[in-house]
Amino acid sequence: MSATRIDQAMARIGSAMERIDAARARIEASKGEAPASPGSSRVMELVNAHERLREEVADTIGELDALIEELEQ
């Protein structure tokens, strides 16, 4: 396995972690705001953003698993 692929994977992981931290900060900042109604577009935006982040994290973990498996061979 080349160092370049490992570096690229690590960069993607770092980027994903930064987005997760930013999302967490936005959630913390919004705690003082009035709660949104269950059917509001803001709630749907948050649900969609969460789903995109979840999928990206799952993809990144899959890449890490593949890299680890390749290193173990």
N, CA, C and O atoms as a Tripos MOL2 file, in Angstrom:
@<TRIPOS>MOLECULE
protein
  292   291    73     0     0
PROTEIN
NO_CHARGES

@<TRIPOS>ATOM
      1 N           0.8520   -1.1760    0.0000 N.3       1 MET1
      2 CA          0.0000    0.0000    0.0000 C.3       1 MET1
      3 C           0.8910    1.2290    0.0000 C.2       1 MET1
      4 O           1.8830    1.2870    0.7260 O.2       1 MET1
      5 N           0.5380    2.1960   -0.8060 N.am      2 SER2
      6 CA          1.3710    3.3850   -0.9110 C.3       2 SER2
      7 C           1.0290    4.3860    0.1790 C.2       2 SER2
      8 O          -0.0910    4.4460    0.6850 O.2       2 SER2
      9 N           2.0330    5.1600    0.5120 N.am      3 ALA3
     10 CA          1.8410    6.1990    1.5150 C.3       3 ALA3
     11 C           0.8420    7.2330    1.0240 C.2       3 ALA3
     12 O           0.1290    7.8400    1.8230 O.2       3 ALA3
     13 N           0.7850    7.4370   -0.2820 N.am      4 THR4
     14 CA         -0.1480    8.4110   -0.8530 C.3       4 THR4
     15 C          -1.5920    8.0170   -0.5640 C.2       4 THR4
     16 O          -2.4010    8.8660   -0.1900 O.2       4 THR4
     17 N          -1.9200    6.7440   -0.7330 N.am      5 ARG5
     18 CA         -3.2980    6.2990   -0.4560 C.3       5 ARG5
     19 C          -3.6410    6.4450    1.0110 C.2       5 ARG5
     20 O          -4.7550    6.8340    1.3620 O.2       5 ARG5
     21 N          -2.6880    6.1360    1.8590 N.am      6 ILE6
     22 CA         -2.9120    6.2890    3.2990 C.3       6 ILE6
     23 C          -3.1030    7.7650    3.6280 C.2       6 ILE6
     24 O          -4.0030    8.1230    4.3880 O.2       6 ILE6
     25 N          -2.2570    8.6220    3.0570 N.am      7 ASP7
     26 CA         -2.3690   10.0610    3.2980 C.3       7 ASP7
     27 C          -3.7210   10.5840    2.8130 C.2       7 ASP7
     28 O          -4.3440   11.4090    3.4820 O.2       7 ASP7
     29 N          -4.1740   10.1080    1.6550 N.am      8 GLN8
     30 CA         -5.4650   10.5430    1.1260 C.3       8 GLN8
     31 C          -6.6020   10.0960    2.0450 C.2       8 GLN8
     32 O          -7.5260   10.8650    2.3120 O.2       8 GLN8
     33 N          -6.5360    8.8750    2.5200 N.am      9 ALA9
     34 CA         -7.5680    8.3670    3.4290 C.3       9 ALA9
     35 C          -7.5650    9.1640    4.7200 C.2       9 ALA9
     36 O          -8.6240    9.5160    5.2400 O.2       9 ALA9
     37 N          -6.3880    9.4470    5.2360 N.am     10 MET10
     38 CA         -6.2930   10.2230    6.4760 C.3      10 MET10
     39 C          -6.8370   11.6350    6.2730 C.2      10 MET10
     40 O          -7.4790   12.1810    7.1700 O.2      10 MET10
     41 N          -6.5900   12.2280    5.1160 N.am     11 ALA11
     42 CA         -7.1010   13.5620    4.8210 C.3      11 ALA11
     43 C          -8.6270   13.5500    4.7740 C.2      11 ALA11
     44 O          -9.2790   14.4660    5.2750 O.2      11 ALA11
     45 N          -9.1940   12.4970    4.1620 N.am     12 ARG12
     46 CA        -10.6620   12.3880    4.1100 C.3      12 ARG12
     47 C         -11.2440   12.2060    5.5060 C.2      12 ARG12
     48 O         -12.2900   12.7680    5.8310 O.2      12 ARG12
     49 N         -10.5640   11.4210    6.3190 N.am     13 ILE13
     50 CA        -11.0250   11.2140    7.6910 C.3      13 ILE13
     51 C         -10.9780   12.5390    8.4480 C.2      13 ILE13
     52 O         -11.9190   12.8910    9.1590 O.2      13 ILE13
     53 N          -9.8780   13.2640    8.2870 N.am     14 GLY14
     54 CA         -9.7510   14.5610    8.9480 C.3      14 GLY14
     55 C         -10.8390   15.5180    8.5060 C.2      14 GLY14
     56 O         -11.4010   16.2480    9.3220 O.2      14 GLY14
     57 N         -11.1360   15.5180    7.2210 N.am     15 SER15
     58 CA        -12.1820   16.3850    6.6910 C.3      15 SER15
     59 C         -13.5510   15.9930    7.2520 C.2      15 SER15
     60 O         -14.3440   16.8580    7.6240 O.2      15 SER15
     61 N         -13.8210   14.7010    7.3120 N.am     16 ALA16
     62 CA        -15.0920   14.2290    7.8650 C.3      16 ALA16
     63 C         -15.2090   14.6060    9.3360 C.2      16 ALA16
     64 O         -16.2770   15.0080    9.7970 O.2      16 ALA16
     65 N         -14.1200   14.4760   10.0620 N.am     17 MET17
     66 CA        -14.1340   14.8380   11.4840 C.3      17 MET17
     67 C         -14.3920   16.3340   11.6650 C.2      17 MET17
     68 O         -15.1170   16.7310   12.5780 O.2      17 MET17
     69 N         -13.8040   17.1660   10.8030 N.am     18 GLU18
     70 CA        -14.0390   18.6080   10.8790 C.3      18 GLU18
     71 C         -15.5110   18.9310   10.6380 C.2      18 GLU18
     72 O         -16.0830   19.7740   11.3290 O.2      18 GLU18
     73 N         -16.1270   18.2620    9.6590 N.am     19 ARG19
     74 CA        -17.5470   18.5030    9.3830 C.3      19 ARG19
     75 C         -18.4160   18.0330   10.5440 C.2      19 ARG19
     76 O         -19.4000   18.6860   10.8910 O.2      19 ARG19
     77 N         -18.0550   16.9090   11.1390 N.am     20 ILE20
     78 CA        -18.8000   16.4220   12.3040 C.3      20 ILE20
     79 C         -18.6910   17.4110   13.4540 C.2      20 ILE20
     80 O         -19.6890   17.7140   14.1080 O.2      20 ILE20
     81 N         -17.4830   17.9180   13.7080 N.am     21 ASP21
     82 CA        -17.2900   18.9090   14.7690 C.3      21 ASP21
     83 C         -18.0820   20.1760   14.4910 C.2      21 ASP21
     84 O         -18.6660   20.7520   15.4090 O.2      21 ASP21
     85 N         -18.1110   20.6210   13.2290 N.am     22 ALA22
     86 CA        -18.8670   21.8240   12.8730 C.3      22 ALA22
     87 C         -20.3640   21.5910   13.0800 C.2      22 ALA22
     88 O         -21.0700   22.4740   13.5690 O.2      22 ALA22
     89 N         -20.8440   20.4120   12.7100 N.am     23 ALA23
     90 CA        -22.2560   20.0900   12.9060 C.3      23 ALA23
     91 C         -22.5950   20.0600   14.3980 C.2      23 ALA23
     92 O         -23.6350   20.5620   14.8250 O.2      23 ALA23
     93 N         -21.7080   19.4690   15.1660 N.am     24 ARG24
     94 CA        -21.9380   19.4180   16.6140 C.3      24 ARG24
     95 C         -21.9680   20.8260   17.2070 C.2      24 ARG24
     96 O         -22.7870   21.1080   18.0820 O.2      24 ARG24
     97 N         -21.0940   21.7020   16.7460 N.am     25 ALA25
     98 CA        -21.0710   23.0820   17.2330 C.3      25 ALA25
     99 C         -22.3730   23.7960   16.8690 C.2      25 ALA25
    100 O         -22.9130   24.5550   17.6740 O.2      25 ALA25
    101 N         -22.8800   23.5520   15.6500 N.am     26 ARG26
    102 CA        -24.1510   24.1770   15.2530 C.3      26 ARG26
    103 C         -25.2970   23.6640   16.1170 C.2      26 ARG26
    104 O         -26.1900   24.4260   16.4890 O.2      26 ARG26
    105 N         -25.2710   22.3850   16.4310 N.am     27 ILE27
    106 CA        -26.3140   21.8120   17.2840 C.3      27 ILE27
    107 C         -26.2510   22.4450   18.6660 C.2      27 ILE27
    108 O         -27.2780   22.8400   19.2180 O.2      27 ILE27
    109 N         -25.0570   22.5410   19.2230 N.am     28 GLU28
    110 CA        -24.8910   23.1580   20.5440 C.3      28 GLU28
    111 C         -25.3650   24.6070   20.5350 C.2      28 GLU28
    112 O         -26.0190   25.0560   21.4770 O.2      28 GLU28
    113 N         -25.0330   25.3440   19.4660 N.am     29 ALA29
    114 CA        -25.4280   26.7530   19.3770 C.3      29 ALA29
    115 C         -26.9390   26.9000   19.2580 C.2      29 ALA29
    116 O         -27.4980   27.9000   19.7090 O.2      29 ALA29
    117 N         -27.6020   25.9280   18.6630 N.am     30 SER30
    118 CA        -29.0420   26.0400   18.4550 C.3      30 SER30
    119 C         -29.8560   25.6020   19.6690 C.2      30 SER30
    120 O         -31.0790   25.7410   19.6640 O.2      30 SER30
    121 N         -29.2190   25.0850   20.6910 N.am     31 LYS31
    122 CA        -29.9550   24.6150   21.8660 C.3      31 LYS31
    123 C         -30.7690   25.7280   22.5190 C.2      31 LYS31
    124 O         -31.8380   25.4660   23.0720 O.2      31 LYS31
    125 N         -30.2800   26.9640   22.4620 N.am     32 GLY32
    126 CA        -30.9920   28.0690   23.0730 C.3      32 GLY32
    127 C         -32.1250   28.6080   22.2290 C.2      32 GLY32
    128 O         -32.9090   29.4270   22.7090 O.2      32 GLY32
    129 N         -32.2350   28.1730   20.9850 N.am     33 GLU33
    130 CA        -33.2880   28.6480   20.0980 C.3      33 GLU33
    131 C         -34.6020   27.9430   20.4160 C.2      33 GLU33
    132 O         -34.6200   26.8780   21.0340 O.2      33 GLU33
    133 N         -35.6920   28.5510   19.9850 N.am     34 ALA34
    134 CA        -37.0140   27.9500   20.1890 C.3      34 ALA34
    135 C         -37.0950   26.6440   19.4130 C.2      34 ALA34
    136 O         -36.6010   26.5620   18.2890 O.2      34 ALA34
    137 N         -37.7030   25.6350   19.9910 N.am     35 PRO35
    138 CA        -37.8130   24.3610   19.2840 C.3      35 PRO35
    139 C         -38.6620   24.5060   18.0200 C.2      35 PRO35
    140 O         -39.6390   25.2550   17.9900 O.2      35 PRO35
    141 N         -38.2770   23.7930   17.0100 N.am     36 ALA36
    142 CA        -39.0140   23.8250   15.7520 C.3      36 ALA36
    143 C         -40.2060   22.8840   15.8240 C.2      36 ALA36
    144 O         -40.1860   21.8930   16.5530 O.2      36 ALA36
    145 N         -41.2350   23.2050   15.0660 N.am     37 SER37
    146 CA        -42.3790   22.3060   15.0260 C.3      37 SER37
    147 C         -41.9730   21.0300   14.2850 C.2      37 SER37
    148 O         -41.1110   21.0830   13.4080 O.2      37 SER37
    149 N         -42.5690   19.8930   14.6170 N.am     38 PRO38
    150 CA        -42.1430   18.6150   14.0300 C.3      38 PRO38
    151 C         -42.1450   18.5860   12.5120 C.2      38 PRO38
    152 O         -41.3270   17.8750   11.9290 O.2      38 PRO38
    153 N         -43.0110   19.3120   11.8520 N.am     39 GLY39
    154 CA        -43.0930   19.2600   10.4030 C.3      39 GLY39
    155 C         -42.3300   20.3750    9.7120 C.2      39 GLY39
    156 O         -42.4650   20.5560    8.5020 O.2      39 GLY39
    157 N         -41.5360   21.1210   10.4540 N.am     40 SER40
    158 CA        -40.8800   22.2800    9.8580 C.3      40 SER40
    159 C         -39.7920   21.8790    8.8650 C.2      40 SER40
    160 O         -39.2380   20.7810    8.9290 O.2      40 SER40
    161 N         -39.5050   22.7960    7.9510 N.am     41 SER41
    162 CA        -38.4670   22.5240    6.9570 C.3      41 SER41
    163 C         -37.0950   22.4590    7.6100 C.2      41 SER41
    164 O         -36.2110   21.7510    7.1270 O.2      41 SER41
    165 N         -36.9100   23.1900    8.7020 N.am     42 ARG42
    166 CA        -35.6150   23.1610    9.4050 C.3      42 ARG42
    167 C         -35.3370   21.7660    9.9550 C.2      42 ARG42
    168 O         -34.2080   21.2810    9.8770 O.2      42 ARG42
    169 N         -36.3420   21.1300   10.5010 N.am     43 VAL43
    170 CA        -36.1710   19.7730   11.0280 C.3      43 VAL43
    171 C         -35.8010   18.8300    9.8890 C.2      43 VAL43
    172 O         -34.9260   17.9780   10.0430 O.2      43 VAL43
    173 N         -36.4600   18.9800    8.7570 N.am     44 MET44
    174 CA        -36.1530   18.1280    7.6120 C.3      44 MET44
    175 C         -34.7310   18.3780    7.1100 C.2      44 MET44
    176 O         -34.0460   17.4360    6.7120 O.2      44 MET44
    177 N         -34.2810   19.6290    7.1240 N.am     45 GLU45
    178 CA        -32.9130   19.9510    6.7380 C.3      45 GLU45
    179 C         -31.9280   19.2330    7.6490 C.2      45 GLU45
    180 O         -30.9460   18.6530    7.1830 O.2      45 GLU45
    181 N         -32.1970   19.2750    8.9540 N.am     46 LEU46
    182 CA        -31.3100   18.6180    9.9150 C.3      46 LEU46
    183 C         -31.3100   17.1060    9.7350 C.2      46 LEU46
    184 O         -30.2610   16.4700    9.8250 O.2      46 LEU46
    185 N         -32.4660   16.5360    9.4840 N.am     47 VAL47
    186 CA        -32.5600   15.0950    9.2600 C.3      47 VAL47
    187 C         -31.7520   14.7100    8.0230 C.2      47 VAL47
    188 O         -31.0150   13.7240    8.0380 O.2      47 VAL47
    189 N         -31.8940   15.4900    6.9570 N.am     48 ASN48
    190 CA        -31.1530   15.2090    5.7250 C.3      48 ASN48
    191 C         -29.6560   15.3790    5.9240 C.2      48 ASN48
    192 O         -28.8700   14.5680    5.4330 O.2      48 ASN48
    193 N         -29.2510   16.4310    6.6430 N.am     49 ALA49
    194 CA        -27.8280   16.6470    6.9130 C.3      49 ALA49
    195 C         -27.2630   15.4940    7.7390 C.2      49 ALA49
    196 O         -26.1540   15.0240    7.4850 O.2      49 ALA49
    197 N         -28.0240   15.0490    8.7190 N.am     50 HIS50
    198 CA        -27.5920   13.9230    9.5500 C.3      50 HIS50
    199 C         -27.4030   12.6720    8.6960 C.2      50 HIS50
    200 O         -26.4140   11.9540    8.8470 O.2      50 HIS50
    201 N         -28.3430   12.4170    7.8080 N.am     51 GLU51
    202 CA        -28.2540   11.2370    6.9600 C.3      51 GLU51
    203 C         -27.0270   11.3040    6.0560 C.2      51 GLU51
    204 O         -26.3340   10.3030    5.8780 O.2      51 GLU51
    205 N         -26.7520   12.4830    5.4820 N.am     52 ARG52
    206 CA        -25.5700   12.6260    4.6280 C.3      52 ARG52
    207 C         -24.2940   12.3830    5.4320 C.2      52 ARG52
    208 O         -23.3870   11.6970    4.9610 O.2      52 ARG52
    209 N         -24.2190   12.9350    6.6280 N.am     53 LEU53
    210 CA        -23.0410   12.7270    7.4720 C.3      53 LEU53
    211 C         -22.8900   11.2530    7.8580 C.2      53 LEU53
    212 O         -21.7860   10.7100    7.8510 O.2      53 LEU53
    213 N         -23.9990   10.6230    8.1900 N.am     54 ARG54
    214 CA        -23.9660    9.2090    8.5740 C.3      54 ARG54
    215 C         -23.4390    8.3620    7.4210 C.2      54 ARG54
    216 O         -22.6120    7.4740    7.6230 O.2      54 ARG54
    217 N         -23.9200    8.6400    6.2110 N.am     55 GLU55
    218 CA        -23.4660    7.8830    5.0500 C.3      55 GLU55
    219 C         -21.9890    8.1250    4.7730 C.2      55 GLU55
    220 O         -21.2570    7.2000    4.4220 O.2      55 GLU55
    221 N         -21.5540    9.3680    4.9290 N.am     56 GLU56
    222 CA        -20.1430    9.6740    4.6770 C.3      56 GLU56
    223 C         -19.2380    8.9880    5.6940 C.2      56 GLU56
    224 O         -18.1780    8.4690    5.3440 O.2      56 GLU56
    225 N         -19.6610    8.9890    6.9480 N.am     57 VAL57
    226 CA        -18.8750    8.3070    7.9770 C.3      57 VAL57
    227 C         -18.8300    6.8080    7.6980 C.2      57 VAL57
    228 O         -17.7790    6.1830    7.8390 O.2      57 VAL57
    229 N         -19.9560    6.2310    7.3050 N.am     58 ALA58
    230 CA        -19.9870    4.7980    6.9840 C.3      58 ALA58
    231 C         -19.0490    4.4890    5.8140 C.2      58 ALA58
    232 O         -18.3250    3.4940    5.8410 O.2      58 ALA58
    233 N         -19.0660    5.3420    4.7920 N.am     59 ASP59
    234 CA        -18.1600    5.1450    3.6490 C.3      59 ASP59
    235 C         -16.7020    5.2300    4.0820 C.2      59 ASP59
    236 O         -15.8790    4.4160    3.6640 O.2      59 ASP59
    237 N         -16.3840    6.2080    4.9130 N.am     60 THR60
    238 CA        -15.0080    6.3970    5.3720 C.3      60 THR60
    239 C         -14.5560    5.2040    6.2080 C.2      60 THR60
    240 O         -13.4180    4.7520    6.0830 O.2      60 THR60
    241 N         -15.4350    4.6990    7.0530 N.am     61 ILE61
    242 CA        -15.0910    3.5210    7.8550 C.3      61 ILE61
    243 C         -14.8540    2.3180    6.9420 C.2      61 ILE61
    244 O         -13.9520    1.5180    7.1910 O.2      61 ILE61
    245 N         -15.6490    2.1890    5.9020 N.am     62 GLY62
    246 CA        -15.4360    1.1150    4.9370 C.3      62 GLY62
    247 C         -14.0770    1.2260    4.2700 C.2      62 GLY62
    248 O         -13.3880    0.2230    4.0810 O.2      62 GLY62
    249 N         -13.6900    2.4440    3.9130 N.am     63 GLU63
    250 CA        -12.3750    2.6610    3.3130 C.3      63 GLU63
    251 C         -11.2650    2.3020    4.2970 C.2      63 GLU63
    252 O         -10.2720    1.6780    3.9240 O.2      63 GLU63
    253 N         -11.4390    2.6970    5.5400 N.am     64 LEU64
    254 CA        -10.4450    2.3600    6.5620 C.3      64 LEU64
    255 C         -10.3230    0.8540    6.7310 C.2      64 LEU64
    256 O          -9.2170    0.3200    6.8230 O.2      64 LEU64
    257 N         -11.4620    0.1710    6.7710 N.am     65 ASP65
    258 CA        -11.4430   -1.2910    6.8770 C.3      65 ASP65
    259 C         -10.6670   -1.9090    5.7160 C.2      65 ASP65
    260 O          -9.8690   -2.8250    5.9120 O.2      65 ASP65
    261 N         -10.9080   -1.4010    4.5030 N.am     66 ALA66
    262 CA        -10.2140   -1.9340    3.3280 C.3      66 ALA66
    263 C          -8.7160   -1.6570    3.4210 C.2      66 ALA66
    264 O          -7.9070   -2.5210    3.0850 O.2      66 ALA66
    265 N          -8.3380   -0.4580    3.8740 N.am     67 LEU67
    266 CA         -6.9220   -0.1310    4.0240 C.3      67 LEU67
    267 C          -6.2440   -1.0230    5.0620 C.2      67 LEU67
    268 O          -5.1320   -1.5060    4.8500 O.2      67 LEU67
    269 N          -6.9210   -1.2310    6.1710 N.am     68 ILE68
    270 CA         -6.3700   -2.0770    7.2380 C.3      68 ILE68
    271 C          -6.2150   -3.5030    6.7340 C.2      68 ILE68
    272 O          -5.1940   -4.1480    6.9740 O.2      68 ILE68
    273 N          -7.2300   -3.9910    6.0350 N.am     69 GLU69
    274 CA         -7.1660   -5.3520    5.4830 C.3      69 GLU69
    275 C          -5.9960   -5.4750    4.5090 C.2      69 GLU69
    276 O          -5.2840   -6.4790    4.5120 O.2      69 GLU69
    277 N          -5.8020   -4.4610    3.6820 N.am     70 GLU70
    278 CA         -4.7100   -4.4750    2.7140 C.3      70 GLU70
    279 C          -3.3640   -4.4450    3.4200 C.2      70 GLU70
    280 O          -2.4210   -5.1060    2.9830 O.2      70 GLU70
    281 N          -3.2640   -3.6940    4.4970 N.am     71 LEU71
    282 CA         -2.0070   -3.6190    5.2450 C.3      71 LEU71
    283 C          -1.6830   -4.9320    5.9370 C.2      71 LEU71
    284 O          -0.5150   -5.2820    6.1000 O.2      71 LEU71
    285 N          -2.7110   -5.6540    6.3420 N.am     72 GLU72
    286 CA         -2.5070   -6.9100    7.0550 C.3      72 GLU72
    287 C          -2.0710   -8.0480    6.1400 C.2      72 GLU72
    288 O          -1.6160   -9.0860    6.6200 O.2      72 GLU72
    289 N          -2.2020   -7.8670    4.8450 N.am     73 GLN73
    290 CA         -1.8220   -8.9380    3.8940 C.3      73 GLN73
    291 C          -0.3570   -8.9130    3.6090 C.2      73 GLN73
    292 O           0.1350   -9.7360    2.8360 O.2      73 GLN73
@<TRIPOS>BOND
     1     1     2 1
     2     2     3 1
     3     3     4 2
     4     3     5 am
     5     5     6 1
     6     6     7 1
     7     7     8 2
     8     7     9 am
     9     9    10 1
    10    10    11 1
    11    11    12 2
    12    11    13 am
    13    13    14 1
    14    14    15 1
    15    15    16 2
    16    15    17 am
    17    17    18 1
    18    18    19 1
    19    19    20 2
    20    19    21 am
    21    21    22 1
    22    22    23 1
    23    23    24 2
    24    23    25 am
    25    25    26 1
    26    26    27 1
    27    27    28 2
    28    27    29 am
    29    29    30 1
    30    30    31 1
    31    31    32 2
    32    31    33 am
    33    33    34 1
    34    34    35 1
    35    35    36 2
    36    35    37 am
    37    37    38 1
    38    38    39 1
    39    39    40 2
    40    39    41 am
    41    41    42 1
    42    42    43 1
    43    43    44 2
    44    43    45 am
    45    45    46 1
    46    46    47 1
    47    47    48 2
    48    47    49 am
    49    49    50 1
    50    50    51 1
    51    51    52 2
    52    51    53 am
    53    53    54 1
    54    54    55 1
    55    55    56 2
    56    55    57 am
    57    57    58 1
    58    58    59 1
    59    59    60 2
    60    59    61 am
    61    61    62 1
    62    62    63 1
    63    63    64 2
    64    63    65 am
    65    65    66 1
    66    66    67 1
    67    67    68 2
    68    67    69 am
    69    69    70 1
    70    70    71 1
    71    71    72 2
    72    71    73 am
    73    73    74 1
    74    74    75 1
    75    75    76 2
    76    75    77 am
    77    77    78 1
    78    78    79 1
    79    79    80 2
    80    79    81 am
    81    81    82 1
    82    82    83 1
    83    83    84 2
    84    83    85 am
    85    85    86 1
    86    86    87 1
    87    87    88 2
    88    87    89 am
    89    89    90 1
    90    90    91 1
    91    91    92 2
    92    91    93 am
    93    93    94 1
    94    94    95 1
    95    95    96 2
    96    95    97 am
    97    97    98 1
    98    98    99 1
    99    99   100 2
   100    99   101 am
   101   101   102 1
   102   102   103 1
   103   103   104 2
   104   103   105 am
   105   105   106 1
   106   106   107 1
   107   107   108 2
   108   107   109 am
   109   109   110 1
   110   110   111 1
   111   111   112 2
   112   111   113 am
   113   113   114 1
   114   114   115 1
   115   115   116 2
   116   115   117 am
   117   117   118 1
   118   118   119 1
   119   119   120 2
   120   119   121 am
   121   121   122 1
   122   122   123 1
   123   123   124 2
   124   123   125 am
   125   125   126 1
   126   126   127 1
   127   127   128 2
   128   127   129 am
   129   129   130 1
   130   130   131 1
   131   131   132 2
   132   131   133 am
   133   133   134 1
   134   134   135 1
   135   135   136 2
   136   135   137 am
   137   137   138 1
   138   138   139 1
   139   139   140 2
   140   139   141 am
   141   141   142 1
   142   142   143 1
   143   143   144 2
   144   143   145 am
   145   145   146 1
   146   146   147 1
   147   147   148 2
   148   147   149 am
   149   149   150 1
   150   150   151 1
   151   151   152 2
   152   151   153 am
   153   153   154 1
   154   154   155 1
   155   155   156 2
   156   155   157 am
   157   157   158 1
   158   158   159 1
   159   159   160 2
   160   159   161 am
   161   161   162 1
   162   162   163 1
   163   163   164 2
   164   163   165 am
   165   165   166 1
   166   166   167 1
   167   167   168 2
   168   167   169 am
   169   169   170 1
   170   170   171 1
   171   171   172 2
   172   171   173 am
   173   173   174 1
   174   174   175 1
   175   175   176 2
   176   175   177 am
   177   177   178 1
   178   178   179 1
   179   179   180 2
   180   179   181 am
   181   181   182 1
   182   182   183 1
   183   183   184 2
   184   183   185 am
   185   185   186 1
   186   186   187 1
   187   187   188 2
   188   187   189 am
   189   189   190 1
   190   190   191 1
   191   191   192 2
   192   191   193 am
   193   193   194 1
   194   194   195 1
   195   195   196 2
   196   195   197 am
   197   197   198 1
   198   198   199 1
   199   199   200 2
   200   199   201 am
   201   201   202 1
   202   202   203 1
   203   203   204 2
   204   203   205 am
   205   205   206 1
   206   206   207 1
   207   207   208 2
   208   207   209 am
   209   209   210 1
   210   210   211 1
   211   211   212 2
   212   211   213 am
   213   213   214 1
   214   214   215 1
   215   215   216 2
   216   215   217 am
   217   217   218 1
   218   218   219 1
   219   219   220 2
   220   219   221 am
   221   221   222 1
   222   222   223 1
   223   223   224 2
   224   223   225 am
   225   225   226 1
   226   226   227 1
   227   227   228 2
   228   227   229 am
   229   229   230 1
   230   230   231 1
   231   231   232 2
   232   231   233 am
   233   233   234 1
   234   234   235 1
   235   235   236 2
   236   235   237 am
   237   237   238 1
   238   238   239 1
   239   239   240 2
   240   239   241 am
   241   241   242 1
   242   242   243 1
   243   243   244 2
   244   243   245 am
   245   245   246 1
   246   246   247 1
   247   247   248 2
   248   247   249 am
   249   249   250 1
   250   250   251 1
   251   251   252 2
   252   251   253 am
   253   253   254 1
   254   254   255 1
   255   255   256 2
   256   255   257 am
   257   257   258 1
   258   258   259 1
   259   259   260 2
   260   259   261 am
   261   261   262 1
   262   262   263 1
   263   263   264 2
   264   263   265 am
   265   265   266 1
   266   266   267 1
   267   267   268 2
   268   267   269 am
   269   269   270 1
   270   270   271 1
   271   271   272 2
   272   271   273 am
   273   273   274 1
   274   274   275 1
   275   275   276 2
   276   275   277 am
   277   277   278 1
   278   278   279 1
   279   279   280 2
   280   279   281 am
   281   281   282 1
   282   282   283 1
   283   283   284 2
   284   283   285 am
   285   285   286 1
   286   286   287 1
   287   287   288 2
   288   287   289 am
   289   289   290 1
   290   290   291 1
   291   291   292 2
@<TRIPOS>SUBSTRUCTURE
     1 MET1         2 RESIDUE 1 A MET
     2 SER2         6 RESIDUE 1 A SER
     3 ALA3        10 RESIDUE 1 A ALA
     4 THR4        14 RESIDUE 1 A THR
     5 ARG5        18 RESIDUE 1 A ARG
     6 ILE6        22 RESIDUE 1 A ILE
     7 ASP7        26 RESIDUE 1 A ASP
     8 GLN8        30 RESIDUE 1 A GLN
     9 ALA9        34 RESIDUE 1 A ALA
    10 MET10       38 RESIDUE 1 A MET
    11 ALA11       42 RESIDUE 1 A ALA
    12 ARG12       46 RESIDUE 1 A ARG
    13 ILE13       50 RESIDUE 1 A ILE
    14 GLY14       54 RESIDUE 1 A GLY
    15 SER15       58 RESIDUE 1 A SER
    16 ALA16       62 RESIDUE 1 A ALA
    17 MET17       66 RESIDUE 1 A MET
    18 GLU18       70 RESIDUE 1 A GLU
    19 ARG19       74 RESIDUE 1 A ARG
    20 ILE20       78 RESIDUE 1 A ILE
    21 ASP21       82 RESIDUE 1 A ASP
    22 ALA22       86 RESIDUE 1 A ALA
    23 ALA23       90 RESIDUE 1 A ALA
    24 ARG24       94 RESIDUE 1 A ARG
    25 ALA25       98 RESIDUE 1 A ALA
    26 ARG26      102 RESIDUE 1 A ARG
    27 ILE27      106 RESIDUE 1 A ILE
    28 GLU28      110 RESIDUE 1 A GLU
    29 ALA29      114 RESIDUE 1 A ALA
    30 SER30      118 RESIDUE 1 A SER
    31 LYS31      122 RESIDUE 1 A LYS
    32 GLY32      126 RESIDUE 1 A GLY
    33 GLU33      130 RESIDUE 1 A GLU
    34 ALA34      134 RESIDUE 1 A ALA
    35 PRO35      138 RESIDUE 1 A PRO
    36 ALA36      142 RESIDUE 1 A ALA
    37 SER37      146 RESIDUE 1 A SER
    38 PRO38      150 RESIDUE 1 A PRO
    39 GLY39      154 RESIDUE 1 A GLY
    40 SER40      158 RESIDUE 1 A SER
    41 SER41      162 RESIDUE 1 A SER
    42 ARG42      166 RESIDUE 1 A ARG
    43 VAL43      170 RESIDUE 1 A VAL
    44 MET44      174 RESIDUE 1 A MET
    45 GLU45      178 RESIDUE 1 A GLU
    46 LEU46      182 RESIDUE 1 A LEU
    47 VAL47      186 RESIDUE 1 A VAL
    48 ASN48      190 RESIDUE 1 A ASN
    49 ALA49      194 RESIDUE 1 A ALA
    50 HIS50      198 RESIDUE 1 A HIS
    51 GLU51      202 RESIDUE 1 A GLU
    52 ARG52      206 RESIDUE 1 A ARG
    53 LEU53      210 RESIDUE 1 A LEU
    54 ARG54      214 RESIDUE 1 A ARG
    55 GLU55      218 RESIDUE 1 A GLU
    56 GLU56      222 RESIDUE 1 A GLU
    57 VAL57      226 RESIDUE 1 A VAL
    58 ALA58      230 RESIDUE 1 A ALA
    59 ASP59      234 RESIDUE 1 A ASP
    60 THR60      238 RESIDUE 1 A THR
    61 ILE61      242 RESIDUE 1 A ILE
    62 GLY62      246 RESIDUE 1 A GLY
    63 GLU63      250 RESIDUE 1 A GLU
    64 LEU64      254 RESIDUE 1 A LEU
    65 ASP65      258 RESIDUE 1 A ASP
    66 ALA66      262 RESIDUE 1 A ALA
    67 LEU67      266 RESIDUE 1 A LEU
    68 ILE68      270 RESIDUE 1 A ILE
    69 GLU69      274 RESIDUE 1 A GLU
    70 GLU70      278 RESIDUE 1 A GLU
    71 LEU71      282 RESIDUE 1 A LEU
    72 GLU72      286 RESIDUE 1 A GLU
    73 GLN73      290 RESIDUE 1 A GLN
